[in-house]
Structure formats: structure tokens, C-alpha cells
Amino acid sequence: MKLVTFYNPEGQMRAGWLDHNRVIDMKLASKGELPDNMADFIKNNASYMPILEALTCSVELPFYSLEEIRLTAPLPNPITFRDFVAFETHVKNATKRAGDTVAPEWYEMPIFYFSNPHAMKGPEEEVKRPAKCLRLDYELELACIIGKQGTNIMANEAEDYIFGYTILNDWSARDLQMKEMKVLLGPAKGKDFATSIGPYILTKDQLEPYKTNGRFDLEMTAAVNGEILSQGNFKDIYYTFGDMIERASEEVTLYPGDIIGSGTVGFGCIMELGPEVHRWLEPGDEVELSITGLGSLKNRIS
């Protein structure tokens, strides 16, 4: 199921789902049994999903066309947002560009940083380049959304805690990021200005046909102004989402509505490709990320 958050014709933010080219308001369709926002739906998804699934079998439901509404981030207000760096190729390329080698500790445990849960952007939303940034970059990622509370979750149990998946673009101000990370802390102002997710949350059952040995066989591409620059596959990831969830939940509690990003697929950003392949992003550029089964997420730089 493809779950969305959208603005209806009256300008109200609502939660719903996509049915081909139709958008259905879950609260309206359920006559108030389901909530009007995605955070509450995910928090109580165990009781709400059966109601939603029953509704999808209905012959007649009130709906909007895509032209009548405006999609926004499918989970506009996540509880927290952790972004991992789980692709070995990306780590190798990034460290090589910096004139360094991969730290041996990277192979000992999945590494992540916390980013800003209040700066989520959705499909077709403009992303403003920070005023002090001249090296703006995209990052091609997949994210999972936590659907059940848990602490010290083991990797082989993590599937039970995942609600669904979405495309994630971890926008990066590389000049700001590189300067602040010289102090040996994670990125902050280089990352916290915007993160794009969407266009929808795909419930986890929908990706099962693509799974082999705990990894998804999903083609991933990134295009700038219609030109494909990055191509990769999610199956090449070094650490699985199970590994990431085990690490993230170690001695702390994960909650429904937490977002966990995979980190960038190999060659999934301009920094890896090199500005000799493509210049840094500038106002007016349009960036489109696409992943098998998860659609396309498009944003314009302002």
C-alpha cells in the first residue's frame, strides 16, 4: 500500500493512500475511524491497518485526483531521524576524495548521525540552498520507517519493527559539512537544512518480492535536469536495515515514526562522481531520485 500525506483542495493537511491516480483521504473514507495524520496512523498501525485494508476492498470511496491535491512529505513530523552510512562503496569513494582511507571501525558497527526531523520536504517541494553554501549535493538513499516500539532489537527480529519504506534525499552542503567535520564530530549545518522523503511510504509487504538474503534488489538512480548521473542497486549495501536497527536501538528505545536512512548508495552523489563529472547543484536545478517500487522523488533547488 502506498501511504501519502497531502493538502486537500481546502488547504488542509490530510493522510491517505494512493490508488493508481486517485488519492483517498483515510479519515473521510473511514468516516472518522482512521486519523487525519500519518504520525497517529503509524503509531497505532496494528489496529488501524485492518480497517484500512478493509476499506481498500470497497467499490466506491470518495477520492481526489492528483491534480486536485498537493503531495507533501509522507511523514512530515518524524519522531527522530537517524541517517546511516551503510554502503561500503560510498565510504571508500568519500574517504578517497578526502585523501584518506576507510576507518577500520566502520567495519565493526553501522555508523549514523542524527539529523533534523523538522526539516522534511516532500515531492515537488523547493529546497533552498543555504546562504553560505556553494557546494550543494544530493544523496540517493532508501529509508525505513519504524512501526513498533522496541529497545535492544536484534537484527534478526528487526523486520517486525519496520512499518514501511520511502525514498530519501539527504541534501548536503559539502563546503559547510567538510569544515565542521574537521573538529571530529558528525555533520550538522551541512545537513540539517533539508531532507526530502516520498513520494509515499510503501508498506513493507510490498517490497518482499524484491528481497534476497535480507537485501532488496532495487535499482536506484539520480538525475539532475533530466540527465542520469547516479546508478546503483540497494542489494550492494554492506549493513542491512536489521543491522542498522540493532545498532540504533542499543540501550535506547525506537518509537513508531522514527526514520532510519540507509546512507548513500555507491556513486550516489556528486561528491563521489566528482565536480569534473557534474558541477555542484545551483538554484533552478531539478533533482529526481528513483527507486524500483518506490516511485520518483523530485525537487527543485531555489
Backbone hydrogen bonds in HBPLUS format (Angstrom, degrees):
<---DONOR---> <-ACCEPTOR-->    atom                        ^
c    i                          cat <-CA-CA->   ^        H-A-AA   ^      H-
h    n   atom  resd res      DA  || num        DHA   H-A  angle D-A-AA Bond
n    s   type  num  typ     dist DA aas  dist angle  dist       angle   num
A0203-THR N   A0001-MET O   3.04 MM 202  5.46 161.7  2.08 151.1 156.9     1
A0018-LEU N   A0002-LYS O   2.85 MM  16  5.47 157.1  1.90 156.3 164.0     2
A0003-LEU N   A0201-ILE O   2.90 MM 198  5.06 168.8  1.91 149.8 147.4     3
A0201-ILE N   A0003-LEU O   2.89 MM 198  5.06 160.8  1.93 144.8 150.7     4
A0004-VAL N   A0016-GLY O   2.89 MM  12  5.31 165.0  1.92 128.0 133.1     5
A0016-GLY N   A0004-VAL O   2.86 MM  12  5.31 158.0  1.91 156.5 155.1     6
A0072-THR N   A0005-THR O   2.99 MM  67  5.76 166.3  2.01 149.6 146.4     7
A0006-PHE N   A0014-ARG O   2.86 MM   8  5.42 161.1  1.90 154.5 161.0     8
A0014-ARG N   A0006-PHE O   2.72 MM   8  5.42 161.3  1.75 162.1 168.8     9
A0007-TYR N   A0070-ARG O   2.82 MM  63  5.15 155.9  1.88 140.0 147.6    10
A0070-ARG N   A0007-TYR O   3.16 MM  63  5.15 151.0  2.25 135.8 144.1    11
A0008-ASN N   A0012-GLN O   2.90 MM   4  5.46 159.1  1.95 150.5 150.7    12
A0011-GLY N   A0008-ASN O   2.78 MM   3  5.28 164.0  1.80 125.7 129.1    13
A0015-ALA N   A0036-ASP O   3.00 MM  21  5.20 113.2  2.46 107.2 118.6    14
A0026-MET N   A0015-ALA O   3.04 MM  11  6.18 154.5  2.11 135.1 143.2    15
A0017-TRP N   A0024-ILE O   3.03 MM   7  5.46 144.6  2.16 139.5 150.1    16
A0024-ILE N   A0017-TRP O   2.96 MM   7  5.46 168.0  1.98 157.3 161.0    17
A0019-ASP N   A0022-ARG O   2.82 MM   3  5.04 165.6  1.84 150.6 153.3    18
A0022-ARG N   A0019-ASP O   2.98 MM   3  5.04 156.4  2.04 116.8 123.7    19
A0023-VAL N   A0064-TYR O   2.81 MM  41  5.11 165.4  1.83 152.6 156.4    20
A0064-TYR N   A0023-VAL O   2.79 MM  41  5.11 160.5  1.83 149.0 155.9    21
A0029-ALA N   A0025-ASP O   2.84 MM   4  5.94 167.1  1.86 159.4 163.6    22
A0030-SER N   A0026-MET O   3.02 MM   4  5.92 146.1  2.14 136.0 144.2    23
A0032-GLY N   A0027-LYS O   2.89 MM   5  4.91 164.6  1.91 151.4 153.0    24
A0031-LYS N   A0028-LEU O   3.24 MM   3  5.11 158.8  2.29 100.1 106.2    25
A0033-GLU N   A0030-SER O   3.31 MM   3  5.26 162.5  2.35 101.8 107.0    26
A0041-PHE N   A0037-ASN O   3.30 MM   4  6.54 156.3  2.36 142.9 149.9    27
A0042-ILE N   A0038-MET O   2.90 MM   4  6.09 167.0  1.92 158.0 159.7    28
A0043-LYS N   A0039-ALA O   3.00 MM   4  6.12 158.6  2.05 145.4 152.0    29
A0044-ASN N   A0040-ASP O   3.13 MM   4  6.26 147.4  2.24 144.6 151.0    30
A0045-ASN N   A0042-ILE O   3.27 MM   3  4.74 162.2  2.30 107.5 103.8    31
A0047-SER N   A0044-ASN O   3.16 MM   3  5.90 137.0  2.35 118.6 127.1    32
A0048-TYR N   A0044-ASN O   3.04 MM   4  6.17 151.8  2.12 148.1 156.1    33
A0049-MET N   A0045-ASN O   2.85 MM   4  5.40 164.7  1.88 143.3 144.9    34
A0051-ILE N   A0048-TYR O   3.08 MM   3  5.37 120.0  2.46 105.4 119.9    35
A0052-LEU N   A0048-TYR O   3.02 MM   4  6.33 160.2  2.06 156.1 162.3    36
A0053-GLU N   A0049-MET O   2.82 MM   4  6.00 165.9  1.84 162.1 165.4    37
A0054-ALA N   A0050-PRO O   3.04 MM   4  6.15 151.6  2.13 140.0 147.1    38
A0055-LEU N   A0051-ILE O   3.07 MM   4  6.33 149.1  2.16 143.2 151.7    39
A0056-THR N   A0052-LEU O   3.08 MM   4  6.43 146.4  2.20 149.1 157.7    40
A0057-CYS N   A0054-ALA O   3.20 MM   3  5.52 151.1  2.29 104.4 112.9    41
A0058-SER N   A0055-LEU O   2.91 MM   3  5.29 162.1  1.94 114.3 120.3    42
A0068-GLU N   A0065-SER O   2.98 MM   3  5.36 148.2  2.08 109.8 119.1    43
A0079-ILE N   A0257-GLY O   3.02 MM 178  5.40 150.7  2.11 110.7 119.5    44
A0259-ILE N   A0080-THR O   2.95 MM 179  6.21 164.4  1.97 147.5 152.4    45
A0115-SER N   A0081-PHE O   2.98 MM  34  5.65 166.9  2.00 163.1 165.1    46
A0082-ARG N   A0259-ILE O   2.98 MM 177  6.29 165.9  2.00 162.7 160.7    47
A0261-GLY N   A0082-ARG O   2.80 MM 179  6.22 162.8  1.83 153.5 159.5    48
A0083-ASP N   A0113-TYR O   2.92 MM  30  5.54 167.8  1.93 163.8 166.9    49
A0113-TYR N   A0083-ASP O   2.97 MM  30  5.54 148.4  2.07 140.1 147.3    50
A0084-PHE N   A0261-GLY O   2.97 MM 177  5.72 169.7  1.98 129.9 133.0    51
A0085-VAL N   A0111-ILE O   3.01 MM  26  5.97 133.9  2.23 166.0 168.1    52
A0086-ALA N   A0262-SER O   3.18 MM 176  5.88 154.6  2.25 149.4 154.0    53
A0238-TYR N   A0086-ALA O   2.95 MM 152  5.72 149.2  2.05 149.9 158.8    54
A0239-TYR N   A0086-ALA O   3.40 MM 153  5.28 156.5  2.46 136.8 142.7    55
A0091-VAL N   A0087-PHE O   3.22 MM   4  6.56 161.9  2.26 151.4 156.3    56
A0092-LYS N   A0088-GLU O   2.90 MM   4  6.14 165.8  1.92 158.7 162.3    57
A0093-ASN N   A0089-THR O   2.93 MM   4  6.08 165.4  1.95 152.4 156.4    58
A0094-ALA N   A0090-HIS O   2.87 MM   4  5.99 165.8  1.89 153.1 157.3    59
A0095-THR N   A0091-VAL O   2.99 MM   4  6.07 168.7  2.00 152.0 155.2    60
A0096-LYS N   A0092-LYS O   2.98 MM   4  6.02 152.2  2.06 142.7 150.9    61
A0097-ARG N   A0093-ASN O   3.00 MM   4  6.19 156.7  2.06 146.9 152.7    62
A0098-ALA N   A0094-ALA O   3.16 MM   4  6.42 138.4  2.34 137.2 148.3    63
A0100-ASP N   A0095-THR O   2.73 MM   5  4.99 165.0  1.75 154.1 150.8    64
A0099-GLY N   A0096-LYS O   2.92 MM   3  4.93 158.5  1.97 104.9 111.0    65
A0106-TRP N   A0103-ALA O   2.92 MM   3  5.66 156.6  1.98 121.9 128.3    66
A0107-TYR N   A0104-PRO O   3.13 MM   3  5.72 144.3  2.26 112.9 120.8    67
A0108-GLU N   A0105-GLU O   2.95 MM   3  5.02 154.5  2.02 104.2 112.5    68
A0195-THR N   A0119-ALA O   3.09 MM  76  6.21 146.4  2.21 151.8 149.0    69
A0121-LYS N   A0195-THR O   2.74 MM  74  5.89 157.4  1.79 146.9 150.3    70
A0197-ILE N   A0121-LYS O   2.95 MM  76  6.32 156.7  2.00 170.7 167.4    71
A0125-GLU N   A0122-GLY O   3.26 MM   3  5.62 160.2  2.30 127.7 128.3    72
A0124-GLU N   A0298-LYS O   2.61 MM 174  5.39 159.8  1.65 166.7 169.8    73
A0127-VAL N   A0300-ARG O   2.90 MM 173  6.20 158.9  1.94 154.3 160.0    74
A0302-SER N   A0127-VAL O   2.93 MM 175  5.91 158.4  1.97 135.1 137.2    75
A0133-CYS N   A0130-PRO O   2.98 MM   3  5.20 164.5  2.01 116.7 120.1    76
A0174-ARG N   A0135-ARG O   2.86 MM  39  5.35 143.2  2.00 162.4 152.9    77
A0281-LEU N   A0136-LEU O   2.97 MM 145  5.13 160.8  2.01 151.3 146.4    78
A0137-ASP N   A0172-SER O   2.82 MM  35  5.06 144.4  1.95 145.1 156.1    79
A0172-SER N   A0137-ASP O   2.99 MM  35  5.06 168.1  2.00 141.3 142.6    80
A0140-LEU N   A0268-GLY O   3.10 MM 128  5.09 153.6  2.17 141.3 149.2    81
A0265-VAL N   A0140-LEU O   3.14 MM 125  6.18 161.7  2.18 172.0 172.5    82
A0141-GLU N   A0168-LEU O   3.05 MM  27  5.00 141.6  2.20 167.0 167.6    83
A0168-LEU N   A0141-GLU O   3.00 MM  27  5.00 165.2  2.02 133.3 129.5    84
A0262-SER N   A0142-LEU O   2.90 MM 120  5.59 149.9  1.99 163.2 171.1    85
A0143-ALA N   A0166-THR O   2.87 MM  23  5.37 158.0  1.91 167.1 171.1    86
A0166-THR N   A0143-ALA O   2.98 MM  23  5.37 151.7  2.06 145.5 150.4    87
A0144-CYS N   A0260-ILE O   2.90 MM 116  5.40 159.0  1.95 153.5 156.2    88
A0260-ILE N   A0144-CYS O   2.97 MM 116  5.40 164.9  1.99 162.0 165.2    89
A0145-ILE N   A0164-GLY O   2.86 MM  19  5.39 157.8  1.91 148.0 149.8    90
A0163-PHE N   A0145-ILE O   2.72 MM  18  5.53 169.9  1.73 167.3 169.4    91
A0146-ILE N   A0258-ASP O   2.92 MM 112  5.30 168.3  1.93 157.9 161.4    92
A0257-GLY N   A0146-ILE O   2.92 MM 111  5.58 159.8  1.96 146.5 146.7    93
A0147-GLY N   A0161-TYR O   2.76 MM  14  5.45 168.5  1.77 142.1 146.2    94
A0150-GLY N   A0254-LEU O   3.06 MM 104  5.40 151.3  2.14 142.0 147.3    95
A0254-LEU N   A0150-GLY O   2.84 MM 104  5.40 169.2  1.85 161.6 160.8    96
A0152-ASN N   A0249-SER O   2.83 MM  97  5.02 161.4  1.87 134.4 130.8    97
A0157-GLU N   A0154-MET O   2.88 MM   3  5.29 158.4  1.93 115.4 122.6    98
A0158-ALA N   A0155-ALA O   3.25 MM   3  5.14 157.0  2.31 100.4 107.2    99
A0160-ASP N   A0157-GLU O   3.20 MM   3  6.05 146.8  2.31 122.5 128.4   100
A0161-TYR N   A0158-ALA O   2.83 MM   3  5.32 155.1  1.89 117.0 125.3   101
A0162-ILE N   A0159-GLU O   3.28 MM   3  5.40 163.9  2.31 106.6 111.4   102
A0204-LYS N   A0163-PHE O   3.21 MM  41  6.01 160.3  2.25 135.1 132.2   103
A0165-TYR N   A0202-LEU O   2.86 MM  37  5.22 153.2  1.93 139.5 146.7   104
A0202-LEU N   A0165-TYR O   2.81 MM  37  5.22 163.0  1.84 159.8 158.8   105
A0198-GLY N   A0167-ILE O   3.22 MM  31  5.48 142.4  2.37 140.4 144.4   106
A0169-ASN N   A0196-SER O   2.81 MM  27  4.97 161.3  1.84 147.6 151.1   107
A0196-SER N   A0169-ASN O   3.05 MM  27  4.97 160.7  2.09 143.4 144.3   108
A0173-ALA N   A0190-GLY O   2.79 MM  17  4.59 166.9  1.81 139.0 143.1   109
A0177-GLN N   A0173-ALA O   2.85 MM   4  5.98 166.6  1.87 160.5 165.1   110
A0178-MET N   A0174-ARG O   2.88 MM   4  5.90 169.5  1.90 151.2 153.3   111
A0179-LYS N   A0175-ASP O   3.38 MM   4  6.39 154.4  2.45 135.0 141.3   112
A0180-GLU N   A0176-LEU O   3.11 MM   4  6.32 172.8  2.11 157.2 158.8   113
A0181-MET N   A0177-GLN O   3.03 MM   4  6.08 150.5  2.12 149.7 157.6   114
A0182-LYS N   A0179-LYS O   3.30 MM   3  5.61 157.5  2.35 105.7 112.3   115
A0183-VAL N   A0180-GLU O   3.28 MM   3  5.92 165.1  2.30 112.7 117.2   116
A0184-LEU N   A0181-MET O   3.01 MM   3  5.22 154.9  2.08 110.5 112.9   117
A0191-LYS N   A0188-ALA O   2.94 MM   3  5.51 165.6  1.97 118.4 122.8   118
A0192-ASP N   A0188-ALA O   2.92 MM   4  5.89 155.4  1.99 162.7 170.8   119
A0206-GLN N   A0203-THR O   2.95 MM   3  5.85 153.3  2.02 128.7 135.0   120
A0207-LEU N   A0204-LYS O   3.15 MM   3  5.63 156.3  2.21 113.0 119.4   121
A0208-GLU N   A0205-ASP O   3.37 MM   3  5.39 153.5  2.45  99.2 106.8   122
A0210-TYR N   A0207-LEU O   2.95 MM   3  5.57 152.6  2.02 120.6 128.9   123
A0211-LYS N   A0208-GLU O   3.04 MM   3  5.28 169.5  2.05 117.3 120.5   124
A0217-ASP N   A0210-TYR O   2.84 MM   7  5.34 166.6  1.86 148.4 150.8   125
A0212-THR N   A0215-ARG O   2.78 MM   3  5.35 164.2  1.80 153.9 157.6   126
A0215-ARG N   A0212-THR O   3.01 MM   3  5.35 163.3  2.04 114.4 119.8   127
A0234-PHE N   A0218-LEU O   2.96 MM  16  5.30 156.9  2.02 144.3 149.0   128
A0292-THR N   A0219-GLU O   3.06 MM  73  5.45 151.7  2.14 149.3 157.4   129
A0220-MET N   A0232-GLY O   2.82 MM  12  5.07 159.3  1.86 146.5 142.4   130
A0232-GLY N   A0220-MET O   2.83 MM  12  5.07 150.7  1.91 149.5 153.8   131
A0221-THR N   A0290-SER O   2.91 MM  69  5.28 160.7  1.95 152.6 157.3   132
A0290-SER N   A0221-THR O   2.93 MM  69  5.28 162.2  1.96 149.6 152.0   133
A0222-ALA N   A0230-SER O   2.97 MM   8  4.93 145.8  2.09 134.2 135.2   134
A0229-LEU N   A0222-ALA O   2.80 MM   7  5.87 160.0  1.84 156.5 162.3   135
A0230-SER N   A0222-ALA O   3.20 MM   8  4.93 167.1  2.21 136.9 140.9   136
A0223-ALA N   A0288-GLU O   2.87 MM  65  5.17 156.4  1.93 143.2 151.2   137
A0288-GLU N   A0223-ALA O   2.88 MM  65  5.17 161.9  1.91 149.7 154.9   138
A0224-VAL N   A0227-GLU O   2.92 MM   3  5.29 151.9  2.00 144.2 141.3   139
A0227-GLU N   A0224-VAL O   3.06 MM   3  5.29 167.1  2.08 114.8 117.0   140
A0225-ASN N   A0286-GLU O   2.77 MM  61  5.07 167.4  1.78 154.5 158.3   141
A0236-ASP N   A0233-ASN O   3.16 MM   3  5.95 169.3  2.17 121.9 125.3   142
A0237-ILE N   A0234-PHE O   3.11 MM   3  5.76 160.5  2.15 124.6 125.3   143
A0243-ASP N   A0240-THR O   3.06 MM   3  5.12 116.3  2.49  95.9 110.3   144
A0244-MET N   A0240-THR O   3.02 MM   4  6.40 157.2  2.08 148.3 154.8   145
A0245-ILE N   A0241-PHE O   2.82 MM   4  5.98 161.3  1.85 151.2 155.7   146
A0246-GLU N   A0242-GLY O   2.99 MM   4  6.15 156.8  2.04 146.4 152.8   147
A0247-ARG N   A0243-ASP O   3.09 MM   4  6.33 159.3  2.14 146.4 151.5   148
A0248-ALA N   A0244-MET O   2.82 MM   4  6.03 166.5  1.83 154.2 158.4   149
A0249-SER N   A0245-ILE O   2.95 MM   4  5.92 152.2  2.03 146.1 152.2   150
A0250-GLU N   A0247-ARG O   3.28 MM   3  5.36 163.1  2.31 105.2 110.0   151
A0252-VAL N   A0249-SER O   3.26 MM   3  5.10 162.9  2.29 105.8 110.8   152
A0258-ASP N   A0255-TYR O   3.03 MM   3  5.77 147.6  2.14 149.2 146.7   153
A0268-GLY N   A0265-VAL O   2.85 MM   3  5.07 132.0  2.08 149.9 142.2   154
A0273-LEU N   A0269-CYS O   3.27 MM   4  6.57 164.4  2.30 147.4 151.9   155
A0274-GLY N   A0270-ILE O   2.67 MM   4  5.63 154.0  1.73 156.2 162.7   156
A0277-VAL N   A0274-GLY O   2.80 MM   3  5.53 157.6  1.85 123.2 129.8   157
A0278-HIS N   A0274-GLY O   3.34 MM   4  6.79 156.0  2.41 143.7 150.3   158
A0285-ASP N   A0282-GLU O   3.02 MM   3  5.81 163.2  2.05 147.6 150.4   159
A0284-GLY N   A0301-ILE O   2.73 MM  17  5.34 170.9  1.74 137.6 138.6   160
A0301-ILE N   A0285-ASP O   2.83 MM  16  5.42 161.7  1.87 160.5 166.8   161
A0287-VAL N   A0299-ASN O   2.79 MM  12  5.44 162.0  1.83 169.6 170.7   162
A0299-ASN N   A0287-VAL O   2.91 MM  12  5.44 157.4  1.96 154.2 161.7   163
A0289-LEU N   A0297-LEU O   2.88 MM   8  5.14 161.7  1.91 146.7 147.5   164
A0297-LEU N   A0289-LEU O   2.74 MM   8  5.14 159.0  1.78 153.1 160.6   165
A0291-ILE N   A0295-GLY O   3.20 MM   4  5.98 156.6  2.26 164.2 171.3   166
A0294-LEU N   A0291-ILE O   2.91 MM   3  5.35 157.9  1.96 132.8 139.5   167
